């Protein structure tokens, strides 16, 4: 149907033509409107401890921040995470992954099984990091993963998938 025919039918039969046009548009393939992760923002209860975890434990680089809204921006060269200091750290509500709406966890890729194990051993020696579970197969594998809580309690998964 060309535009002229559509306009005439929309004027003569609006209750049929317009809903049909809306339904037809909803069936059209959708254009992807985004192109990857720009950054991920995490509220932390201890900005110093959390930024130290990313920078000194994981080897990330500091890439900025704001002193008036206390924050530190960190990157591993591929992704960018903003760490925002909570306003009242003593009154934070701990995350409950089964009942809170929001970020369930941040999943980071590691480059080898050896790196996964090195991180696991490193986390064991850190009193302010909670290990939910150590390296294990994700489902039936082949991916191996573990989940920890960084010093402010945010859940982070580390995953390694062997090449095929």
CORMOPE-V864707 format. One line per field, one symbol per residue. phi: phi as a letter, one per 30 degrees, with the letter a starting at -180 (. if undefined). psi: psi as a letter, one per 20 degrees, with the letter a starting at -180 (. if undefined). A space follows every 50 residues. Layout:
BEGIN
phi = ???
psi = ???
END
This chain:
BEGIN
phi = .dddddddddddbddcddddddddddddecddcbbjddabccdbdbeddd ddeddddcidcdbklbddbeabcbbcjcbbbcccdddbedcdcddbdcbc dkddacccdcdadddedddedddeccdccccdadeaddiciddcabbbcd ecjddbccbbcddd
psi = prhghggghhghmhiggghggggghiiqppppirlrpgrppppqingghg hhggghgijrqpkarphhnoqppqqjihrpppoppqgnhijqoqpoiiiq paogrppqpqirhggghggggghhjohjppogqaprqocjaipqrqprpr hjipppqpqpoqq.
END
